[in-house]
């Protein structure tokens, strides 16, 4: 049996937010807008959202302090603001951090009595207020997943909360990405590539989940020369980058991520390395361990002959990454003791293989 569930209404077009005014207005009576400190204001996404709300006569309140890799404490601040302002729906604008924080806050707004510890207690009521996602980067695909990845300072790592929180709408507009730096585009697009390959190599993969993975790899490959700096991006390239990220999100929404992400979360927490770069650090070694049939099926779609060519490409776009030995040791031990992650690939992973993936970089 195969299942595929992705209930988000996805709109991809220029001026997607403005053209989606009626849908946005139908989500509630007061909006809580969640974003970071800078990019949503520089790229025009906040102005577009605010104009739509104002023209519809819908009041809003703004939380613009979401940090990179948002913490559970930040989610509670957002929740408290939303409740105090009587907001009844959430609009997340930005990359994965604001979108994930917005989704988690929507969950907590529906449960005013919950404390911070409830974020990681599976089995509770998973209802949430409506969420609208406006992505402005090309990495996480959070706009089309039910996942919210948060920093858990108590455990000194990042991880997904056990609740499924789907946005009602995802408004994807490539013009916002034009304001991102090449460094941000590189890091986030590498994250998308990790999603695509990890999903394709997942034990949970099916013919249905592999369809968006394959489509995303083909679309992603069209932008490789932008990531290397061989040519400047055109407007249509920004849309391609964002579409490939959304395809990647659709893929991992069915399968989850795998070892590069499990290892990368700890790397990001301990060193501050950007999330995409942290996952990309482990990707070539992970791919190298996969069966030849899998590599032959999926790597060429992204424009790579083999894992060595993938490694060379990532080195050119991410630069040299040096990780302290003690951090790698802790990363290895943490993932080794997580059976769900060890068994997430479609091929068998033992301790020796995990060592190669962790340390042979």
Secondary structure as UniProt FT lines:
FT   STRAND          9..12
FT   TURN            14..15
FT   HELIX           16..19
FT   HELIX           21..25
FT   TURN            26..27
FT   STRAND          30..34
FT   HELIX           39..42
FT   HELIX           45..55
FT   TURN            56..57
FT   STRAND          59..63
FT   HELIX           72..84
FT   TURN            85..86
FT   STRAND          89..94
FT   HELIX           96..109
FT   TURN            112..113
FT   HELIX           116..120
FT   TURN            122..123
FT   STRAND          130..135
FT   HELIX           142..144
FT   STRAND          149..152
FT   TURN            153..156
FT   STRAND          157..160
FT   STRAND          169..172
FT   HELIX           174..179
FT   HELIX           182..200
FT   TURN            203..204
FT   HELIX           207..221
FT   TURN            222..223
FT   HELIX           224..227
FT   TURN            228..229
FT   HELIX           235..255
FT   HELIX           259..271
FT   HELIX           275..289
FT   HELIX           292..298
FT   HELIX           299..302
FT   HELIX           307..318
FT   HELIX           325..336
FT   HELIX           339..342
FT   HELIX           351..359
//
